[in-house]
Structures are given as structure tokens and as C-alpha cells.
Amino acid sequence: METLTALKMAHTAATAILLGCALGLGIWVWQTRRSGDATAAARTLQRPRVFVWLLMGLALLSMPFTGWWMVHLVGWPLGQTWILASSVLYTVAALAWFWLLVRLNKLRTAPGGVGKFTFALALFSFVCLIAIAGLMGAKPV
């Protein structure tokens, strides 16, 4: 298999895994909250699915490397607007994701209500990653 094709597949798989896991966790929390118990979401996040978080972390860490390697193989300059915008959005989304992980870990150790700020962090990260996928798909070269 050609290196570029393998990198594209790895990068696409990492993106799909990251967005799928985030969406799955969001739906899981939403369903438990919708069940009527006000503390259900906090109890659900007390023991987050470690496998899902590890998958998301690995996908999040692998994407800059596979992305840079693809750009390098194709020969695009790193100064293109869509690449720079994607890099900035990715950095902000990754920082928000790590902040979200820290907040959820604090909720796990000291249970309390899952606040609106936690939801806002999750939604912000998700929207940033969707915007990056849009920039990658549009690729105005």
C-alpha cells in the first residue's frame, strides 16, 4: 500500500474514532440525564469509559503527525490559510478537550452537578473538530 494512502486512511480513521467516541459519550450522558434523575449525568461521568477516553486520546495525539506527514508528502506549503486555520482550531480544540478531561476527572473524585461550562467545553471541542473536517474537505489549494 502506498504511504500516502495509508496515511489518509489512518488520519480519516482517527478523525472518525474521535468524533464517534465524543458523540457516543454525549449521547450516553444525554440519555441518562433524560431518564429523569437529576444526578444521573454526574453518576455516569464518575466512571467514564476508560477505553473510550484512551481511544480519543490516541486519536487526538496521532492526528497532527499523520496530517503533517501527508502535507509533507503532497508538498503543500504549511503557510496555506486552510492548514494554518486547521492547526489553530486543532490546538484550541485539543486544549479544550484536555480541560474537559480534567473537569470530568474532578467530577469523578468529588461528585457534583455537571455544569453548563462542562457541556460548553465538550460542544466547543466538537464544533472545532467538525470545522477542521470541513476545512480539510474543502482544501482550497
C-alpha positions as CSV (number, residue, x, y, z in Angstrom):
1,M,0.0,0.0,0.0
2,E,1.2,3.4,-0.8
3,T,2.4,5.6,2.1
4,L,0.1,8.5,1.3
5,T,-3.0,6.3,1.0
6,A,-2.1,4.6,4.3
7,L,-1.7,8.0,6.0
8,K,-5.0,9.2,4.6
9,M,-6.7,6.1,5.9
10,A,-5.1,6.4,9.4
11,H,-6.0,10.2,9.6
12,T,-9.6,9.5,8.5
13,A,-9.9,6.7,10.9
14,A,-8.5,8.8,13.8
15,T,-11.0,11.6,12.9
16,A,-13.9,9.2,12.8
17,I,-12.9,7.5,16.0
18,L,-12.5,10.8,17.8
19,L,-15.8,12.3,16.6
20,G,-17.7,8.9,17.1
21,C,-16.4,8.5,20.7
22,A,-17.3,12.1,21.5
23,L,-20.7,11.8,20.0
24,G,-21.2,8.4,21.8
25,L,-20.3,9.8,25.2
26,G,-22.5,12.8,24.6
27,I,-25.5,10.7,23.7
28,W,-24.8,8.4,26.6
29,V,-24.8,11.3,29.1
30,W,-27.9,12.9,27.4
31,Q,-29.9,9.6,27.7
32,T,-29.0,9.2,31.4
33,R,-29.9,12.8,32.1
34,R,-33.2,12.4,30.2
35,S,-34.2,9.5,32.3
36,G,-35.5,11.9,34.9
37,D,-32.8,11.5,37.6
38,A,-31.0,14.9,38.1
39,T,-27.9,13.2,39.4
40,A,-27.7,10.5,36.7
41,A,-25.3,12.5,34.4
42,A,-22.9,13.1,37.3
43,R,-23.0,9.4,38.3
44,T,-22.5,8.4,34.7
45,L,-19.4,10.6,34.4
46,Q,-18.0,9.4,37.7
47,R,-16.7,6.4,35.9
48,P,-16.1,7.4,32.4
49,R,-15.4,4.7,30.0
50,V,-11.6,4.5,30.1
51,F,-11.4,2.7,26.8
52,V,-13.3,5.4,25.1
53,W,-11.1,8.1,26.6
54,L,-7.9,6.3,25.7
55,L,-9.2,5.9,22.1
56,M,-10.0,9.6,21.9
57,G,-6.6,10.5,23.4
58,L,-4.7,8.3,20.9
59,A,-6.7,9.6,18.0
60,L,-6.1,13.2,19.2
61,L,-2.4,12.6,19.5
62,S,-2.0,10.8,16.2
63,M,-3.8,13.4,14.0
64,P,-1.1,16.1,14.0
65,F,1.6,13.6,13.0
66,T,-0.4,11.9,10.2
67,G,-1.6,15.3,9.0
68,W,1.9,16.8,8.9
69,W,3.2,13.8,7.1
70,M,0.5,13.9,4.5
71,V,1.1,17.6,3.9
72,H,4.8,16.9,3.6
73,L,4.4,14.0,1.1
74,V,2.0,16.0,-1.1
75,G,4.3,19.0,-1.0
76,W,1.9,21.7,0.2
77,P,3.4,24.6,2.0
78,L,2.5,24.8,5.7
79,G,1.7,28.5,5.3
80,Q,-1.6,27.9,3.4
81,T,-4.6,29.5,5.1
82,W,-6.6,26.4,5.5
83,I,-3.7,24.5,7.0
84,L,-2.9,27.3,9.4
85,A,-6.6,27.7,10.4
86,S,-6.9,24.0,10.9
87,S,-3.8,23.9,13.1
88,V,-5.0,26.8,15.3
89,L,-8.5,25.2,15.6
90,Y,-7.0,21.9,16.4
91,T,-4.8,23.4,19.1
92,V,-7.7,25.2,20.7
93,A,-10.0,22.1,20.4
94,A,-7.3,19.9,21.9
95,L,-6.7,22.2,24.8
96,A,-10.5,22.4,25.5
97,W,-10.7,18.6,25.3
98,F,-7.9,18.3,27.9
99,W,-9.6,20.9,30.1
100,L,-12.8,18.9,29.8
101,L,-11.0,15.7,30.8
102,V,-9.6,17.4,33.9
103,R,-13.0,18.8,34.8
104,L,-14.6,15.3,34.4
105,N,-11.9,13.8,36.5
106,K,-12.6,16.3,39.2
107,L,-16.3,15.4,39.0
108,R,-15.3,11.7,39.4
109,T,-13.4,12.4,42.6
110,A,-15.7,15.0,44.0
111,P,-19.2,14.4,42.7
112,G,-21.3,17.4,42.0
113,G,-23.5,18.6,39.2
114,V,-22.3,18.5,35.7
115,G,-22.4,22.2,34.9
116,K,-23.1,24.1,31.7
117,F,-19.5,25.0,31.4
118,T,-18.6,21.4,31.1
119,F,-21.1,20.9,28.3
120,A,-19.9,24.1,26.7
121,L,-16.3,22.8,26.6
122,A,-17.5,19.5,25.1
123,L,-19.6,21.2,22.5
124,F,-16.8,23.7,21.6
125,S,-14.3,20.9,21.1
126,F,-16.8,19.0,18.9
127,V,-17.7,22.1,16.8
128,C,-14.0,22.9,16.3
129,L,-13.3,19.4,15.1
130,I,-16.2,19.5,12.7
131,A,-14.9,22.8,11.4
132,I,-11.5,21.3,10.9
133,A,-13.0,18.4,9.0
134,G,-14.8,20.9,6.8
135,L,-11.6,22.8,6.1
136,M,-9.8,19.5,5.3
137,G,-12.6,18.5,2.9
138,A,-12.8,21.9,1.2
139,K,-9.0,22.1,0.8
140,P,-8.9,25.3,-1.2
141,V,-5.4,24.7,-2.7
